[in-house]
Amino acid sequence: MLDPLLLILFGFFIGILASMTGVGGGVFIVPILTFFYDFRVNAATGTSLTAIIFTALASTINYARQKRIYYRTGLVLALTTAPGAFVGSWVAKMAQEQILGLTFGIFLVVVALRMIIGLLRRKSEGIAQTTRTDMEVLRMGKMAVIGVALGFFGGFASGLLGVGGGILIVPIMTIALGMPIHIAVATSMFTIIFTATSGVTEYYLAGLVSFPTALLFALGTVVGAQVGAYASGKISNRNLTIIFCAMLIVAGANMILKYM
């Protein structure tokens, strides 16, 4: 039996972390539904993506007020993340639950380690991060093309794993496109609106979305997203990156232990 108040409370704290780090919240919603409520992974994934749409909308409204969103970059990435999410959700319907769970966990840990290595490298070599404008990011040529191409895989991960796409979109923006993490987080939440909406379609058609559960989560995440968007602006780039990576490692390790 799902406890409505508990789901809303979970959603509130997830909304804070999701908005603060730009990941959408699926890294917590999927494990919560599979660990505590015995959801099948693909049903948890579809429900998670549905809740993420509301989280992303709420976060985007707040970040828009702060003028931290690169709309052009976000829309260009959405051109590949949205189709990727649709393909990922189609594959998820046929994947074995254990394989899907292990893939999810390993994927999160690998992404976190890659970001930590990049952070340590910048610190040891004294590399300062260049702040580019929205248009400068799109004019980067080869790197911009690579970033957009990688966006498809970010979307694919979103649809496959129910995570919104931010776990790859944020690293793509910071590593491939050289965007400061504060801008990347805000732009990621904007892009996730399109990515998650695209991914939900296949899950809905397959009957793998629990709307009551998603809406209860959303009630909490919408409020938490406002808190997270505000708090994000008060944290340094380095500390925000550390929080982001720690969150991925914890969630990834939990999924690996569950499905080994």
Backbone as JSON, one array per atom type, in Angstrom:
{
  "sequence": "MLDPLLLILFGFFIGILASMTGVGGGVFIVPILTFFYDFRVNAATGTSLTAIIFTALASTINYARQKRIYYRTGLVLALTTAPGAFVGSWVAKMAQEQILGLTFGIFLVVVALRMIIGLLRRKSEGIAQTTRTDMEVLRMGKMAVIGVALGFFGGFASGLLGVGGGILIVPIMTIALGMPIHIAVATSMFTIIFTATSGVTEYYLAGLVSFPTALLFALGTVVGAQVGAYASGKISNRNLTIIFCAMLIVAGANMILKYM",
  "N": [[0.84, -1.2, 0.0], [0.67, 2.14, -0.95], [1.85, 4.92, 0.78], [0.49, 7.99, 0.79], [1.36, 10.47, 1.99], [4.01, 9.89, 2.62], [5.12, 9.45, 0.09], [4.85, 12.02, -1.0], [6.55, 13.39, 0.72], [9.0, 12.1, 0.16], [9.14, 12.97, -2.48], [9.48, 15.73, -2.12], [12.11, 16.04, -1.03], [13.55, 14.78, -3.04], [12.97, 16.51, -5.13], [14.4, 18.8, -4.34], [17.13, 17.94, -4.53], [17.16, 17.11, -7.2], [16.55, 19.43, -8.71], [18.65, 21.04, -7.88], [20.88, 19.76, -8.91], [20.28, 19.15, -11.53], [19.41, 16.68, -12.54], [16.88, 15.6, -12.75], [15.64, 13.63, -11.08], [15.05, 10.93, -11.22], [17.07, 9.17, -10.47], [16.64, 8.68, -7.85], [13.88, 8.2, -7.58], [13.32, 5.85, -9.07], [14.9, 3.8, -7.67], [13.57, 4.0, -5.13], [10.91, 3.22, -5.7], [11.34, 0.61, -6.6], [12.74, -0.63, -4.47], [11.2, -0.16, -2.06], [8.49, -0.33, -2.74], [8.08, -2.42, -4.41], [7.85, -2.2, -7.22], [8.09, -3.21, -10.62], [11.08, -2.78, -12.55], [10.8, -1.5, -15.08], [8.23, -0.43, -14.87], [8.59, 1.28, -12.72], [10.34, 2.98, -13.94], [8.81, 4.2, -16.0], [6.87, 5.51, -14.44], [8.52, 7.19, -12.98], [9.59, 8.89, -14.99], [7.28, 10.27, -15.67], [6.71, 11.75, -13.33], [8.99, 13.32, -13.35], [8.61, 15.15, -15.4], [6.98, 17.14, -14.27], [8.7, 18.03, -12.24], [10.81, 19.09, -13.76], [9.51, 21.16, -15.13], [8.77, 22.86, -12.98], [11.3, 23.52, -11.93], [12.43, 24.8, -14.14], [10.9, 27.11, -14.38], [11.72, 28.55, -12.12], [14.51, 28.77, -12.57], [14.43, 30.24, -14.9], [13.63, 32.72, -13.98], [15.95, 33.39, -12.68], [17.59, 33.75, -14.81], [19.37, 31.84, -15.87], [19.29, 29.92, -17.83], [20.3, 28.48, -20.88], [18.65, 28.79, -23.55], [18.74, 28.33, -26.35], [20.83, 26.44, -26.67], [19.74, 24.39, -25.08], [17.41, 23.73, -26.54], [18.5, 22.84, -28.96], [19.92, 20.58, -28.1], [17.72, 19.11, -27.25], [16.66, 18.27, -29.65], [17.95, 15.93, -30.21], [17.95, 14.52, -27.79], [15.24, 14.01, -27.21], [14.27, 12.19, -29.31], [16.06, 10.14, -28.66], [15.2, 9.42, -26.09], [12.72, 8.33, -26.67], [13.43, 6.05, -28.15], [14.94, 4.72, -26.18], [12.97, 4.17, -24.24], [11.41, 2.39, -25.65], [13.15, 0.22, -25.96], [13.45, -0.44, -23.27], [11.06, -1.67, -22.57], [11.36, -4.26, -23.39], [13.58, -5.24, -22.18], [15.41, -7.35, -19.85], [14.74, -7.4, -16.36], [16.85, -7.59, -14.41], [19.14, -7.07, -15.93], [18.57, -4.49, -16.77], [18.49, -3.12, -14.3], [21.16, -3.49, -13.31], [22.58, -2.25, -15.37], [21.7, 0.36, -15.09], [22.74, 1.01, -12.51], [25.59, 0.69, -12.82], [26.06, 2.51, -14.85], [25.49, 5.0, -13.63], [27.56, 5.18, -11.7], [29.87, 5.19, -13.31], [29.57, 7.57, -14.79], [29.71, 9.43, -12.7], [32.35, 9.02, -11.74], [33.77, 9.83, -13.97], [33.24, 12.58, -14.01], [34.39, 13.33, -11.57], [37.09, 12.82, -12.05], [37.55, 14.74, -14.02], [37.16, 17.05, -12.49], [39.25, 16.86, -10.59], [41.4, 16.98, -12.31], [41.22, 19.59, -13.35], [41.73, 20.98, -11.01], [44.35, 20.16, -10.26], [45.87, 20.98, -12.43], [45.34, 23.57, -12.52], [43.37, 24.63, -14.19], [41.23, 26.96, -15.46], [37.73, 27.32, -15.75], [36.12, 28.21, -18.7], [33.71, 30.68, -19.28], [31.14, 30.59, -21.45], [28.88, 32.26, -23.69], [25.42, 31.66, -24.61], [25.16, 31.64, -27.44], [27.86, 31.43, -28.15], [28.48, 28.86, -27.31], [27.01, 27.33, -29.15], [28.37, 27.97, -31.44], [30.71, 26.6, -31.39], [31.46, 24.7, -33.15], [32.99, 21.75, -33.98], [33.03, 20.62, -31.37], [30.5, 21.33, -30.46], [28.9, 19.87, -32.21], [29.62, 17.28, -31.44], [28.65, 17.34, -28.82], [25.88, 17.6, -29.25], [25.4, 15.23, -30.63], [26.05, 13.36, -28.65], [23.96, 13.94, -27.03], [21.83, 12.38, -27.9], [22.36, 9.89, -26.76], [22.18, 10.61, -24.12], [19.45, 11.12, -23.98], [18.56, 8.56, -24.66], [19.43, 7.1, -22.43], [17.79, 8.3, -20.58], [15.16, 7.5, -21.37], [15.49, 4.73, -21.2], [16.24, 4.25, -18.55], [14.72, 5.88, -16.93], [15.52, 8.35, -15.84], [15.43, 11.0, -16.56], [17.52, 12.19, -17.97], [19.39, 14.09, -17.25], [21.66, 13.11, -15.94], [23.44, 12.49, -17.91], [23.24, 14.67, -19.62], [24.06, 16.93, -18.15], [26.89, 16.34, -17.64], [27.65, 16.3, -20.4], [27.23, 18.97, -21.14], [29.02, 20.29, -19.42], [31.52, 19.03, -19.81], [31.89, 18.45, -22.65], [30.88, 20.78, -23.87], [31.83, 22.82, -22.34], [30.44, 24.38, -20.45], [29.66, 26.27, -17.48], [28.82, 24.58, -14.42], [26.58, 25.55, -13.04], [25.06, 26.85, -15.01], [24.73, 24.71, -16.73], [23.2, 22.93, -15.19], [20.75, 24.34, -14.9], [19.99, 24.63, -17.61], [19.83, 21.97, -18.3], [17.54, 21.11, -16.87], [15.58, 22.45, -18.29], [15.83, 21.22, -20.82], [15.13, 18.63, -20.14], [12.37, 18.65, -19.92], [11.39, 18.21, -22.51], [12.71, 15.83, -23.12], [11.85, 13.93, -21.14], [9.08, 13.96, -21.59], [8.92, 12.88, -24.16], [9.95, 10.3, -23.66], [8.04, 9.2, -21.93], [5.85, 8.54, -23.48], [5.98, 5.93, -24.76], [6.0, 4.26, -22.5], [3.52, 4.85, -21.38], [1.75, 3.9, -23.36], [2.29, 1.23, -23.09], [1.19, 0.66, -20.69], [2.7, 1.11, -18.39], [2.83, 3.13, -16.53], [2.16, 4.53, -13.44], [-0.07, 6.7, -12.69], [-1.3, 7.86, -10.32], [0.76, 7.46, -8.4], [2.88, 8.86, -9.61], [1.86, 11.47, -9.62], [1.64, 11.98, -6.88], [4.33, 11.95, -6.11], [5.06, 14.15, -7.68], [3.72, 16.27, -6.44], [5.31, 16.73, -4.23], [7.86, 17.11, -5.42], [7.6, 19.4, -6.99], [7.44, 21.5, -5.17], [9.84, 21.07, -3.76], [11.63, 21.47, -5.86], [11.69, 24.21, -6.21], [13.0, 25.05, -3.91], [15.47, 23.76, -4.3], [16.4, 24.98, -6.68], [16.82, 27.56, -5.8], [18.76, 27.14, -3.78], [20.85, 26.11, -5.27], [22.1, 28.26, -6.53], [23.58, 29.31, -4.49], [25.75, 27.78, -4.02], [29.14, 26.83, -4.68], [30.77, 26.16, -7.88], [32.53, 23.94, -7.74], [31.73, 22.6, -5.35], [29.08, 22.03, -5.98], [29.43, 20.25, -8.08], [30.65, 18.14, -6.71], [28.56, 17.36, -4.97], [26.71, 16.51, -6.89], [28.1, 14.31, -8.04], [28.44, 12.61, -5.81], [25.8, 11.96, -5.25], [25.11, 10.47, -7.52], [26.83, 8.25, -7.26], [26.0, 7.01, -4.85], [23.3, 6.34, -5.46], [23.75, 4.69, -7.69], [25.34, 2.61, -6.61], [23.52, 1.44, -4.87], [21.63, 0.34, -6.65], [23.23, -1.5, -8.02], [23.91, -3.32, -5.97], [21.39, -4.35, -5.41], [20.7, -5.79, -7.72], [22.72, -7.6, -8.3]],
  "CA": [[0.0, 0.0, 0.0], [1.46, 3.36, -1.05], [1.51, 5.95, 1.73], [0.51, 9.26, 0.05], [2.18, 11.49, 2.65], [5.41, 9.49, 2.51], [5.53, 9.7, -1.29], [4.99, 13.47, -1.16], [7.77, 13.77, 1.45], [10.09, 11.65, -0.69], [9.18, 13.85, -3.63], [10.01, 17.04, -1.73], [13.57, 15.97, -0.92], [14.06, 14.46, -4.37], [12.88, 17.74, -5.91], [15.51, 19.67, -3.96], [18.37, 17.43, -5.13], [17.03, 17.06, -8.66], [16.66, 20.78, -9.24], [19.97, 21.56, -7.55], [21.93, 19.11, -9.71], [19.86, 19.05, -12.93], [19.29, 15.29, -13.0], [15.49, 15.2, -12.94], [15.14, 12.95, -9.88], [14.84, 9.5, -11.43], [18.1, 8.38, -9.79], [16.09, 8.32, -6.55], [12.51, 7.69, -7.69], [13.35, 4.45, -9.51], [15.26, 2.92, -6.55], [12.54, 4.01, -4.08], [9.77, 2.41, -6.13], [11.72, -0.8, -6.7], [13.15, -1.14, -3.16], [10.2, -0.06, -1.0], [7.12, -0.55, -3.19], [8.07, -3.62, -5.27], [7.56, -1.93, -8.63], [9.03, -3.7, -11.63], [11.97, -1.68, -12.93], [10.28, -0.71, -16.21], [7.07, 0.33, -14.38], [9.16, 2.37, -11.92], [10.95, 3.91, -14.9], [7.74, 4.98, -16.64], [6.28, 6.38, -13.42], [9.54, 8.19, -12.67], [9.64, 9.88, -16.08], [6.07, 11.09, -15.59], [6.92, 12.71, -12.24], [10.1, 14.2, -13.72], [8.1, 16.24, -16.24], [6.54, 18.21, -13.37], [9.89, 18.56, -11.58], [11.54, 19.9, -14.73], [8.74, 22.39, -15.36], [8.87, 23.72, -11.8], [12.67, 24.01, -11.86], [12.66, 25.71, -15.26], [10.27, 28.4, -14.06], [12.59, 29.24, -11.16], [15.78, 29.11, -13.22], [14.15, 31.29, -15.87], [13.66, 33.97, -13.23], [17.35, 33.67, -12.36], [18.24, 33.97, -16.1], [20.51, 30.92, -15.94], [19.03, 28.9, -18.84], [20.71, 28.71, -22.27], [17.51, 28.22, -24.26], [19.13, 27.83, -27.69], [21.58, 25.19, -26.46], [18.81, 23.39, -24.58], [16.52, 23.29, -27.62], [19.29, 22.06, -29.92], [20.14, 19.27, -27.49], [16.43, 18.41, -27.21], [16.42, 17.68, -30.97], [18.47, 14.56, -30.19], [17.59, 13.81, -26.55], [13.85, 13.55, -27.27], [14.21, 10.91, -30.04], [16.81, 9.14, -27.9], [14.35, 8.96, -24.99], [11.68, 7.48, -27.25], [14.06, 4.77, -28.47], [15.3, 4.08, -24.92], [11.77, 3.63, -23.59], [10.99, 1.23, -26.45], [14.06, -0.88, -25.6], [13.22, -0.81, -21.86], [9.89, -2.55, -22.46], [11.73, -5.63, -23.73], [14.8, -5.62, -21.47], [15.27, -8.11, -18.61], [14.8, -6.49, -15.2], [18.16, -7.61, -13.78], [20.08, -6.38, -16.82], [18.23, -3.07, -16.73], [18.91, -2.6, -13.01], [22.62, -3.43, -13.26], [23.0, -1.22, -16.32], [21.39, 1.63, -14.44], [23.69, 1.25, -11.43], [26.95, 0.85, -13.34], [26.06, 3.74, -15.63], [25.57, 6.14, -12.72], [28.88, 5.23, -11.09], [30.84, 5.56, -14.34], [29.41, 9.0, -15.07], [30.22, 10.17, -11.53], [33.81, 8.93, -11.72], [34.29, 10.66, -15.07], [33.16, 13.98, -13.59], [35.37, 13.55, -10.5], [38.4, 12.89, -12.7], [37.64, 16.05, -14.65], [37.29, 18.05, -11.43], [40.6, 16.75, -10.04], [42.34, 17.43, -13.35], [41.19, 21.05, -13.39], [42.35, 21.5, -9.8], [45.79, 19.9, -10.27], [46.52, 21.72, -13.51], [44.98, 24.98, -12.42], [42.61, 25.0, -15.39], [40.03, 27.75, -15.18], [36.63, 27.02, -16.67], [35.71, 29.36, -19.5], [32.27, 30.9, -19.33], [30.72, 30.96, -22.79], [27.48, 32.64, -23.82], [24.59, 30.68, -25.3], [25.53, 31.61, -28.86], [29.24, 30.96, -28.27], [28.44, 27.4, -27.18], [26.53, 26.76, -30.41], [29.33, 28.26, -32.51], [31.96, 25.91, -31.11], [31.77, 23.82, -34.28], [33.14, 20.32, -33.78], [32.62, 20.24, -30.02], [29.05, 21.46, -30.38], [28.35, 18.72, -32.93], [29.82, 16.12, -30.57], [27.72, 17.48, -27.71], [24.51, 17.31, -29.72], [25.35, 13.79, -30.94], [26.0, 12.65, -27.37], [22.64, 14.17, -26.47], [20.97, 11.23, -28.23], [22.61, 8.86, -25.76], [21.6, 11.11, -22.88], [18.02, 10.86, -24.09], [18.39, 7.11, -24.64], [19.55, 6.71, -21.02], [16.59, 8.8, -19.91], [14.05, 6.61, -21.68], [15.79, 3.37, -20.77], [16.43, 4.14, -17.11], [13.76, 6.71, -16.21], [16.26, 9.31, -15.02], [15.29, 12.38, -17.03], [18.57, 12.52, -18.92], [20.36, 15.03, -16.71], [22.9, 12.46, -15.54], [24.36, 12.59, -19.04], [23.16, 15.99, -20.22], [24.92, 17.85, -17.39], [28.29, 16.11, -18.04], [27.85, 16.72, -21.79], [27.33, 20.43, -21.16], [30.21, 20.77, -18.71], [32.76, 18.46, -20.36], [31.99, 18.62, -24.11], [30.54, 22.14, -24.3], [32.54, 23.78, -21.51], [29.53, 25.27, -19.73], [29.73, 26.18, -16.01], [27.82, 23.63, -13.96], [25.34, 26.24, -12.67], [24.3, 27.05, -16.25], [24.41, 23.38, -17.25], [22.1, 22.39, -14.38], [19.51, 25.04, -15.26], [19.66, 24.29, -19.0], [19.44, 20.55, -18.29], [16.15, 20.99, -16.44], [14.77, 22.91, -19.42], [15.88, 20.18, -21.85], [14.47, 17.44, -19.62], [10.93, 18.75, -20.19], [11.16, 17.57, -23.81], [13.23, 14.46, -23.08], [10.97, 13.08, -20.34], [7.77, 13.86, -22.26], [9.08, 11.94, -25.26], [10.13, 8.96, -23.13], [6.82, 8.72, -21.26], [4.87, 8.08, -24.48], [6.02, 4.47, -24.92], [5.6, 3.63, -21.23], [2.07, 5.03, -21.23], [1.09, 2.99, -24.29], [2.49, -0.14, -22.61], [0.56, 0.52, -19.38], [3.75, 1.05, -17.38], [2.85, 4.39, -15.77], [1.2, 4.65, -12.35], [-0.31, 8.13, -12.58], [-1.47, 8.3, -8.93], [2.07, 7.51, -7.76], [3.65, 9.95, -10.23], [1.31, 12.76, -9.18], [2.0, 12.18, -5.48], [5.73, 12.39, -6.15], [5.12, 15.47, -8.28], [3.28, 17.25, -5.44], [6.48, 17.04, -3.42], [9.0, 17.57, -6.21], [7.37, 20.76, -7.48], [7.83, 22.4, -4.08], [11.27, 20.88, -3.53], [12.38, 22.02, -6.99], [11.87, 25.65, -5.97], [14.05, 25.16, -2.89], [16.73, 23.35, -4.91], [16.84, 25.99, -7.65], [17.34, 28.7, -5.02], [19.98, 26.71, -3.09], [21.9, 25.87, -6.26], [22.81, 29.51, -6.79], [24.39, 29.68, -3.32], [26.83, 26.79, -3.88], [30.2, 27.0, -5.67], [30.83, 25.17, -8.96], [33.22, 22.74, -7.27], [30.89, 21.89, -4.37], [27.9, 21.52, -6.67], [29.89, 19.07, -8.82], [30.86, 17.08, -5.72], [27.22, 16.9, -4.56], [26.16, 15.8, -8.04], [28.79, 13.02, -8.18], [28.13, 11.78, -4.64], [24.44, 11.5, -5.42], [25.12, 9.42, -8.54], [27.52, 7.07, -6.75], [25.13, 6.37, -3.86], [22.17, 5.73, -6.16], [24.27, 3.62, -8.54], [25.77, 1.49, -5.77], [22.3, 0.78, -4.37], [21.05, -0.47, -7.72], [24.13, -2.64, -8.3], [23.76, -4.28, -4.88], [20.06, -4.97, -5.5], [20.53, -6.68, -8.87], [23.86, -8.5, -8.54]],
  "C": [[0.88, 1.25, 0.0], [0.96, 4.4, -0.05], [1.62, 7.31, 1.03], [1.44, 10.31, 0.67], [3.67, 11.18, 2.53], [5.94, 9.74, 1.1], [5.74, 11.2, -1.54], [6.27, 13.95, -0.47], [9.01, 13.34, 0.68], [10.27, 12.62, -1.86], [9.79, 15.2, -3.31], [11.53, 17.03, -1.7], [14.22, 15.63, -2.26], [14.04, 15.71, -5.25], [14.0, 18.7, -5.61], [16.79, 19.24, -4.66], [18.32, 17.45, -6.65], [17.22, 18.44, -9.26], [18.05, 21.35, -9.02], [21.05, 21.02, -8.48], [21.54, 18.91, -11.17], [19.63, 17.66, -13.44], [17.85, 14.82, -13.17], [14.88, 14.49, -11.75], [14.97, 11.46, -10.01], [15.86, 8.63, -10.74], [17.64, 7.98, -8.4], [14.7, 7.7, -6.66], [12.51, 6.22, -8.09], [13.79, 3.51, -8.39], [14.2, 2.87, -5.45], [11.37, 3.1, -4.46], [10.11, 0.93, -6.22], [12.06, -1.39, -5.34], [11.97, -1.24, -2.2], [8.78, -0.42, -1.44], [6.99, -1.69, -4.2], [7.56, -3.37, -6.68], [8.54, -2.7, -9.5], [9.85, -2.52, -12.13], [11.37, -0.84, -14.05], [9.03, 0.08, -15.81], [7.54, 1.5, -13.52], [9.75, 3.43, -12.83], [9.89, 4.8, -15.55], [7.09, 5.96, -15.68], [7.24, 7.51, -13.06], [9.58, 9.28, -13.73], [8.43, 10.81, -16.03], [6.22, 12.16, -14.5], [7.98, 13.74, -12.6], [9.63, 15.37, -14.58], [7.69, 17.43, -15.36], [7.73, 18.86, -12.65], [10.64, 19.51, -12.5], [10.83, 21.22, -15.01], [8.89, 23.37, -14.2], [10.26, 24.33, -11.69], [12.94, 25.06, -12.94], [12.07, 27.08, -14.98], [11.17, 29.21, -13.12], [13.9, 29.67, -11.8], [15.6, 30.2, -14.28], [14.17, 32.66, -15.19], [15.1, 34.38, -12.9], [18.19, 33.93, -13.62], [19.51, 33.11, -16.23], [20.34, 29.87, -17.03], [19.55, 29.35, -20.2], [19.66, 28.03, -23.15], [17.91, 27.63, -25.61], [19.87, 26.5, -27.56], [20.65, 24.08, -26.0], [17.89, 22.84, -25.66], [17.26, 22.45, -28.65], [19.57, 20.67, -29.37], [18.85, 18.44, -27.48], [16.1, 17.74, -28.55], [16.94, 16.25, -31.04], [18.08, 13.81, -28.92], [16.17, 13.27, -26.6], [13.7, 12.27, -28.08], [14.95, 9.8, -29.3], [15.97, 8.57, -26.77], [13.26, 8.03, -25.49], [12.23, 6.09, -27.56], [14.41, 4.01, -27.19], [14.1, 3.47, -24.22], [11.24, 2.41, -24.34], [11.84, 0.01, -26.11], [13.76, -1.37, -24.19], [12.05, -1.77, -21.7], [10.26, -4.01, -22.67], [12.93, -6.13, -22.93], [14.49, -6.44, -20.22], [15.5, -7.18, -17.42], [16.19, -6.45, -14.57], [19.18, -6.85, -14.61], [19.85, -4.87, -16.77], [18.71, -2.43, -15.42], [20.41, -2.46, -12.89], [23.17, -2.35, -14.19], [22.83, 0.17, -15.72], [22.45, 1.98, -13.4], [25.1, 1.53, -11.91], [27.08, 2.17, -14.09], [26.23, 4.96, -14.74], [26.95, 6.29, -12.12], [29.94, 5.68, -12.09], [30.78, 7.06, -14.65], [29.98, 9.83, -13.93], [31.74, 10.18, -11.5], [34.43, 9.79, -12.81], [34.29, 12.14, -14.68], [34.17, 14.29, -12.49], [36.77, 13.67, -11.07], [38.6, 14.25, -13.35], [37.84, 17.17, -13.64], [38.69, 18.05, -10.85], [41.64, 17.26, -11.03], [42.38, 18.95, -13.41], [41.89, 21.64, -12.18], [43.87, 21.35, -9.84], [46.53, 20.73, -11.31], [46.18, 23.2, -13.49], [44.2, 25.48, -13.62], [41.36, 25.76, -14.98], [38.96, 27.44, -16.21], [36.18, 28.29, -17.38], [34.19, 29.47, -19.51], [31.89, 31.4, -20.71], [29.25, 31.37, -22.77], [26.74, 31.54, -24.57], [25.01, 30.54, -26.76], [26.95, 31.09, -29.06], [29.32, 29.44, -28.15], [28.04, 26.77, -28.5], [27.49, 26.99, -31.56], [30.66, 27.53, -32.33], [32.34, 24.91, -32.2], [31.82, 22.36, -33.89], [32.65, 19.89, -32.41], [31.11, 20.33, -29.84], [28.36, 20.29, -31.06], [28.46, 17.46, -32.08], [28.83, 16.15, -29.41], [26.31, 17.12, -28.09], [24.36, 15.82, -30.02], [25.27, 12.97, -29.65], [24.65, 12.83, -26.69], [21.68, 13.03, -26.75], [21.13, 10.14, -27.17], [22.13, 9.3, -24.39], [20.11, 10.87, -22.85], [17.73, 9.37, -24.02], [18.45, 6.6, -23.2], [18.32, 7.14, -20.24], [15.41, 7.86, -20.12], [14.25, 5.21, -21.16], [15.73, 3.22, -19.25], [15.49, 5.01, -16.28], [14.38, 7.82, -15.39], [16.2, 10.74, -15.53], [16.35, 12.81, -18.02], [19.65, 13.42, -18.38], [21.67, 14.4, -16.3], [23.91, 12.4, -16.67], [24.38, 13.99, -19.65], [24.06, 16.98, -19.49], [26.4, 17.6, -17.69], [28.59, 16.52, -19.48], [28.07, 18.23, -21.85], [28.61, 20.93, -20.52], [31.51, 20.28, -19.36], [32.92, 18.76, -21.85], [31.77, 20.07, -24.54], [31.16, 23.22, -23.42], [31.66, 24.77, -20.76], [29.73, 25.15, -18.22], [28.59, 25.32, -15.5], [26.52, 24.32, -13.55], [24.44, 26.47, -13.89], [23.85, 25.7, -16.81], [23.22, 22.77, -16.51], [20.77, 23.01, -14.79], [19.05, 24.67, -16.67], [19.23, 22.84, -19.11], [17.98, 20.39, -17.9], [15.19, 21.43, -17.54], [14.69, 21.82, -20.5], [15.1, 18.94, -21.42], [12.96, 17.47, -19.85], [10.6, 17.99, -21.48], [11.58, 16.1, -23.78], [12.28, 13.53, -22.34], [9.6, 12.9, -21.0], [7.82, 12.86, -23.4], [9.17, 10.5, -24.74], [8.87, 8.37, -22.53], [5.85, 8.08, -22.24], [4.82, 6.56, -24.58], [5.59, 3.75, -23.64], [4.09, 3.72, -21.02], [1.32, 4.04, -22.12], [1.21, 1.53, -23.82], [1.86, -0.37, -21.23], [1.54, 0.46, -18.23], [3.91, 2.36, -16.61], [1.76, 4.34, -14.7], [0.99, 6.14, -12.1], [-0.55, 8.59, -11.14], [-0.13, 8.44, -8.2], [2.89, 8.68, -8.29], [3.16, 11.31, -9.74], [1.62, 13.03, -7.72], [3.47, 12.61, -5.36], [5.81, 13.84, -6.62], [4.69, 16.57, -7.31], [4.45, 17.68, -4.56], [7.61, 17.64, -4.22], [8.83, 19.01, -6.7], [7.77, 21.78, -6.42], [9.33, 22.3, -3.82], [12.13, 21.48, -4.62], [12.64, 23.52, -6.81], [12.98, 25.88, -4.95], [15.42, 24.83, -3.51], [17.28, 24.37, -5.88], [17.42, 27.2, -6.94], [18.69, 28.33, -4.39], [21.15, 26.54, -4.05], [22.75, 27.11, -6.51], [23.72, 29.93, -5.66], [25.61, 28.78, -3.14], [27.86, 26.99, -5.0], [30.14, 25.9, -6.73], [31.41, 23.85, -8.47], [32.33, 21.93, -6.32], [29.63, 21.31, -5.01], [28.25, 20.27, -7.46], [30.08, 17.89, -7.87], [29.53, 16.49, -5.25], [26.6, 16.04, -5.65], [26.76, 14.39, -8.13], [28.48, 12.08, -7.02], [26.74, 11.17, -4.76], [24.38, 10.34, -6.43], [25.74, 8.14, -8.0], [26.65, 6.31, -5.76], [23.97, 5.64, -4.55], [22.62, 4.55, -7.01], [24.66, 2.39, -7.74], [24.57, 0.72, -5.22], [21.68, -0.12, -5.43], [21.9, -1.68, -8.05], [23.96, -3.72, -7.24], [22.43, -5.03, -4.97], [20.0, -6.03, -6.58], [21.73, -7.58, -9.18], [23.46, -9.95, -8.27]]
}
